[in-house]
């Protein structure tokens, strides 16, 4: 009664908050009813599939779900591209009424805009688009619920424009500001819920940096508190939260299914129930014409639990802005699932991706690759292929964290670029360390061979029965395993475009194994009764080979620490290299001692040849290990110069 009088007095602006609240509620209803139209069409075309369930959406919008469920379940084809369904005429009429309520609110706040919207609705009605009836063409449903590519006006476009106008009016006619949210018509008990949502929003709002969005409105609509956030600038990207006592209903729309799934995944710690992501389609929105709508419901046991959920929703919204843009960028450097996992990590750690995008994102990574690794990472090559999956993910996380922290602290972009390049160098050095670890496996096998050879000679010295064939067989197995490791290592060097010095280290280690395998073969042929003095000299050579493999292994381990930035370990590595050189000199002397004894003694031909060849093979092993040490020294010096 009072409303009618005020309208007659021309003071409709006094009613604007109430009318806007009614218009926003009508917007919720009309979207559900358009979804019901689509669901009925789907049911009629595919009666064998389960009928779509809009019960949660109906409850959230204040619509009786039984009527909608009957309409969808009993929809069927009527021929000539038409469907029929009970309550269809009523649904069309309700849609017109809801749009009328939205227009009424817009007209109250902006008479010109309201008149334009009114004329657009009248044109749709006059053109038969909204003609009520219990039969309707499938093509008309598509036109009503979709947005034409050519810009032709339609119901869905009209509803979207009305919704935007209502949002502007709601912001302009706010009765109060609650923790930063524009609010009108609130009750005192509504403030706690709004403040909780805004508390979460404010915890992460700064991570959007210069991007617009995250404006919030709150209003009372009958028994429910409604909180709406615009998120970013995308028309179809909206979240509406309905709060009724301790029950929270979240309605979220998005053109990207992956982002909608990501949004739902942000609330795994709460016992909320979510609808599916594949039921709601609106032609004309997004790259594939699909609009995804998901509804979540939480029935909290207390206001504290409710408010925690509202705060979590508010905190999560900033991580949706430009989410798909960030995902596409990351997918050029790592696999699709890893890109999503990085974004999830950035959200959970309150880092976000907007700072990374703001500073150039792809250009930051591309510049780091060009400056720090121009020969190591090829054009178009993914980082996970060059660095390995774990290292690539870690590097991109660092790039996102450094970008966000720099923007927050006001640091220069040049500093960010330097930090990212330095981190890429660090990861490339770790790649070298991983290759050194492969070489260490080779040296370990060389040590096994040298130790087996020494044990065999010791057995000959002690007069024990020794099995030459067993020694040979073991040596062959070890040498074959070492060959496989060498092949694997060379492939990694080629794939990662690693330093050529590393491949030369692999070659020297392989040479040492080959010499020891040859020595084992010769030892297996040794005749009985070799002179003890000769055996003692051979045992000394074997000891040099064993010590050499141990020094090489220690040097590699220390060199890997130098790669990790532990420069103090360079002294240990260099000391091991000196030991390798000394051992090689000692082996030379022992090999000459054996040669001299053979030529001075009256030994048979078999013994002489066997002892000489064995001594030379072991001495060549120490030569290979000494050469290995010189190469390792060059690697260490290069690392220290970085």
QUIUR-V40785 format. One record per residue. SS is DSSP state (@ for helix, = for strand, . for the rest). PHI is phi in degrees with one decimal (NA if undefined). Layout:
BEGIN
ss->{SS	SS}
phi->{PHI	PHI}
END
This chain:
BEGIN
ss->{.	@	@	@	@	@	@	@	.	.	.	@	@	@	@	@	@	@	@	@	@	@	@	@	@	@	@	@	@	@	@	@	@	@	@	@	@	@	@	@	@	@	@	@	@	.	.	.	.	.	.	.	.	.	@	@	@	@	@	@	@	.	.	.	@	@	@	@	@	@	@	@	@	.	.	=	=	=	=	.	.	=	=	=	.	.	.	@	@	@	@	@	@	@	@	@	@	@	@	@	@	@	@	@	@	@	@	@	@	.	@	@	@	@	@	@	@	@	@	@	@	@	@	@	@	@	.	.	.	.	.	.	.	.	=	=	=	@	@	@	@	@	@	@	@	.	.	.	.	.	.	.	.	.	@	@	@	@	@	@	@	@	@	@	@	@	@	@	@	@	@	@	.	.	.	=	=	=	.	.	=	=	=	=	.	.	.	@	@	@	@	@	@	@	@	@	@	@	@	@	@	@	@	@	@	@	@	@	.	.	.	.	.	.	.	=	=	=	=	=	=	.	.	=	=	=	=	=	=	.	.	.	.	.	.	.	.	=	=	=	=	=	=	=	.	.	=	=	=	=	=	=	=	=	.	.	@	@	@	@	@	@	@	@	@	.	.	.	.	.	.	.	=	=	.	.	.	.	.	.	.	.	.	.	.	.	.	.	.	.	.	=	=	=	=	=	=	=	=	.	.	.	@	@	@	@	@	@	@	@	@	@	@	@	@	@	@	@	@	@	.	.	@	@	@	@	@	@	@	@	@	.	.	.	.	@	@	@	@	@	@	@	@	@	@	@	@	@	.	.	.	.	.	@	@	@	@	@	.	.	.	@	@	@	@	@	@	@	@	@	@	@	.	.	.	.	.	.	.	.	.	.	@	@	@	@	@	.	@	@	@	@	@	@	@	@	@	@	@	@	@	@	@	@	@	@	@	@	@	.	.	.	@	@	@	@	@	@	@	@	@	@	@	@	@	@	@	@	@	@	@	@	@	@	@	@	@	@	@	@	@	@	@	@	@	@	@	@	@	@	@	@	@	@	@	@	@	@	@	@	@	@	.	.	.	.	.	@	@	@	@	@	@	@	@	@	@	@	@	@	@	@	@	@	@	@	@	@	@	@	@	@	@	@	@	@	.	.	.	@	@	@	@	@	@	@	@	@	@	@	@	@	@	@	@	@	@	@	@	@	@	@	@	@	.	.	.	.	.	.	.	@	@	@	@	@	@	@	@	@	@	@	@	@	@	@	@	@	@	@	@	@	@	@	@	@	@	@	@	@	@	@	@	.	.	.	.	.	@	@	@	@	@	@	@	@	@	@	@	@	@	@	@	@	@	@	@	@	@	@	@	@	@	@	@	@	@	@	@	@	.	.	.	.	@	@	@	@	@	@	@	@	@	@	@	@	@	@	@	@	@	@	@	@	@	@	@	@	@	@	@	@	@	@	@	@	@	@	@	@	.	.}
phi->{NA	-64.8	-63.0	-63.2	-68.3	-60.3	-62.6	-65.0	-82.0	76.6	-109.2	-66.3	-64.6	-69.5	-92.0	-55.5	-56.2	-67.1	-65.1	-64.6	-59.9	-66.0	-65.2	-66.0	-65.3	-64.3	-61.0	-59.9	-68.7	-66.0	-66.4	-65.5	-68.2	-66.3	-63.1	-64.9	-60.6	-63.3	-63.8	-65.1	-63.7	-63.3	-64.7	-67.0	-75.3	-130.3	-65.9	-78.0	-85.7	-59.0	-67.6	-57.4	-110.4	-110.8	-60.8	-63.6	-65.4	-63.5	-59.4	-64.5	-92.4	78.7	-107.9	-64.8	-71.5	-63.8	-64.3	-66.7	-61.4	-64.0	-58.4	-71.1	-64.4	-98.2	-69.5	-153.6	-69.4	-113.8	91.5	58.0	70.1	-121.0	-124.9	-130.1	-159.0	-64.8	67.9	-66.2	-61.7	-66.2	-61.8	-62.2	-62.6	-65.4	-62.9	-61.1	-64.6	-63.3	-62.4	-61.5	-64.8	-66.5	-64.5	-59.1	-67.5	-63.1	-64.9	-66.1	-95.4	-146.4	-58.6	-65.3	-63.8	-63.1	-65.5	-62.7	-63.8	-62.9	-65.6	-65.5	-65.0	-61.5	-66.3	-65.8	-66.4	-64.3	-79.6	87.0	-64.4	-114.9	-69.1	-72.6	166.9	-91.9	-131.1	-153.5	-73.7	-60.7	-64.2	-68.4	-61.3	-61.7	-68.3	-68.9	-96.7	-107.4	-121.0	-64.8	-65.5	-84.4	84.8	-60.6	-70.0	-161.6	-61.0	-61.6	-64.2	-62.4	-62.9	-62.4	-66.7	-64.1	-62.2	-61.1	-62.9	-64.1	-61.9	-63.9	-65.4	-61.6	-67.9	-77.4	-109.1	-59.5	-77.9	-156.6	-116.0	-111.9	53.3	99.4	-90.3	-74.9	-133.8	-149.1	71.7	-79.0	-93.9	-61.2	-72.8	-78.9	-61.8	-60.1	-66.5	-63.7	-62.8	-65.6	-59.7	-69.3	-62.2	-64.7	-60.6	-71.4	-64.8	-123.5	-52.7	-61.0	-75.9	-84.3	54.3	-90.1	-77.3	-71.7	125.3	72.9	-72.0	-123.2	-126.9	-134.9	-149.7	-97.0	-127.4	61.8	-82.9	-116.7	-93.1	-111.2	-120.5	-126.8	-127.9	-83.4	56.7	-120.2	-110.0	-72.9	-57.3	-91.3	-105.5	-141.4	-126.9	-124.5	-117.9	-106.9	-120.2	-130.3	57.4	-103.0	-98.3	-123.0	-118.3	-108.2	-114.3	-127.9	-121.7	-159.1	-88.6	-111.7	-62.4	-62.5	-70.5	-62.3	-64.7	-61.5	-58.2	-61.0	-66.2	-71.4	-120.1	-64.4	-81.4	-114.4	-80.0	-82.3	-107.2	-117.3	-76.7	-71.5	-107.9	-121.3	-97.2	-108.1	-128.6	-132.7	-62.7	98.8	-113.3	79.3	-65.6	-110.5	71.2	-115.8	-118.6	-103.1	-125.5	-128.5	-120.9	-120.4	-130.6	-129.3	-102.7	-76.3	-82.3	-153.7	-64.1	-63.5	-65.8	-59.7	-66.8	-64.6	-66.1	-62.7	-64.9	-64.7	-62.5	-59.7	-68.8	-80.7	-65.0	-62.8	-79.6	-93.0	-68.3	59.3	-61.2	-67.4	-63.0	-65.4	-63.0	-61.3	-62.9	-64.0	-67.9	-77.3	-114.6	-139.7	-68.1	-57.1	-64.7	-70.2	-62.0	-65.1	-63.9	-64.5	-66.4	-64.9	-60.8	-61.9	-72.8	-64.2	-89.9	56.8	-107.8	75.4	-116.1	-65.8	-61.7	-60.1	-68.0	-61.6	-90.9	115.4	55.2	-61.6	-67.1	-60.7	-69.2	-60.3	-65.3	-62.4	-65.5	-65.5	-84.3	-97.7	-145.8	-63.1	-103.2	-99.1	-124.5	-75.9	-61.1	81.4	-80.1	-73.9	-65.8	-68.7	-79.4	-87.1	-104.6	97.5	-59.7	-62.2	-66.5	-64.5	-63.1	-62.1	-64.1	-67.3	-61.2	-62.2	-60.6	-69.4	-65.7	-61.6	-62.6	-63.8	-64.8	-67.0	-63.4	-63.7	-88.7	75.9	-79.3	-75.8	-65.8	-60.4	-65.0	-61.5	-59.9	-62.9	-64.5	-68.2	-62.9	-62.5	-69.2	-64.8	-59.3	-60.4	-69.8	-64.3	-64.3	-64.9	-61.4	-61.1	-62.5	-64.2	-68.6	-61.8	-65.3	-66.4	-62.0	-61.1	-64.2	-61.8	-63.7	-61.0	-68.2	-61.5	-63.8	-58.9	-66.2	-62.7	-66.2	-64.0	-64.2	-63.9	-64.7	-64.7	-63.3	-62.3	-64.8	-64.8	-63.8	-84.2	76.5	-81.8	-73.3	-122.3	-109.2	-65.0	-64.6	-64.5	-61.1	-61.6	-61.8	-65.3	-62.0	-63.2	-62.5	-65.3	-64.0	-66.3	-63.6	-63.6	-62.2	-63.1	-64.7	-63.0	-62.3	-59.8	-65.1	-65.4	-62.8	-65.5	-60.5	-67.4	-64.4	-92.4	51.8	-75.7	-60.6	-58.3	-56.9	-66.9	-67.5	-68.8	-62.2	-60.4	-62.0	-66.0	-63.8	-64.9	-61.4	-62.8	-63.0	-61.0	-63.2	-68.2	-65.6	-65.4	-62.6	-64.6	-62.0	-63.6	-59.1	-65.8	-97.3	-61.4	-72.7	-74.5	76.8	-67.4	-54.4	-56.9	-65.0	-65.3	-62.2	-64.0	-65.9	-65.1	-61.9	-64.1	-63.6	-61.1	-61.8	-63.9	-65.1	-61.9	-62.0	-64.5	-66.0	-68.5	-66.2	-62.9	-64.0	-64.2	-63.6	-63.1	-61.4	-67.5	-62.9	-63.4	-67.5	-62.0	-58.5	-80.1	94.3	-90.9	-62.2	-61.9	-73.7	-63.6	-62.6	-63.5	-63.9	-66.5	-63.7	-63.1	-66.9	-60.5	-61.3	-60.8	-66.9	-63.5	-63.7	-65.8	-64.7	-64.0	-65.6	-57.9	-62.3	-68.2	-64.9	-69.6	-61.3	-62.6	-59.9	-62.6	-63.8	-63.5	-71.5	-84.7	-93.7	-102.8	-95.9	-69.5	-61.3	-61.0	-64.6	-59.6	-63.1	-62.6	-65.6	-62.5	-64.0	-66.7	-61.6	-66.4	-64.2	-69.9	-65.2	-65.0	-60.3	-67.6	-60.4	-62.6	-68.9	-65.2	-61.3	-56.1	-62.7	-62.1	-65.2	-63.3	-61.4	-63.1	-61.7	-66.1	-61.3	-63.3	-66.7	-68.7	-83.4	-70.6}
END
